[in-house]
Amino acid sequence: MTEDMTPTPRELGSQWYDNEAGPLVRPYAMTGGRTKPGPTGVRFDLIALVTLDPGAPSTDGMALGPEHRALIGLCRAETQSVAELSAGADLPVGVVRVLLGDLLELGCVTVSRPVPPAQLPDERILREVIEGLRAL
């Protein structure tokens, strides 16, 4: 790079620079090479809802990356799904899952996981309940 921090012609042709997008950061660089969230291996569904924990410790003194802070900022406004956070932060879903695992372990966010279909009530039972209520 030159003194004014503009890329030199040699850098412009490198694999780490895209002429239209600028410098590239690979997803594994954002997650430190990790592909699974946290040591517990929690798996975040796309529709899992993420909320900023009101009792969370202050993130001012924490060594969080800009991507972590972006996710916290998105959750601060409102509860969002993992898919919405991925779109809002313009990050791949795999990266968001790993970063959310970090934030979950730090106690910064809470996650509401969707109910598995096997645990949902049977449609037949619900119809019988509705018919019973109508009969009253």
Summary of the structure (lengths in Angstrom):
residues: 136
radius of gyration: 21.6
end to end distance: 79.4
largest distance: 82.1
contacts: 313
relative contact order: 0.16
helix: 42%
strand: 10%
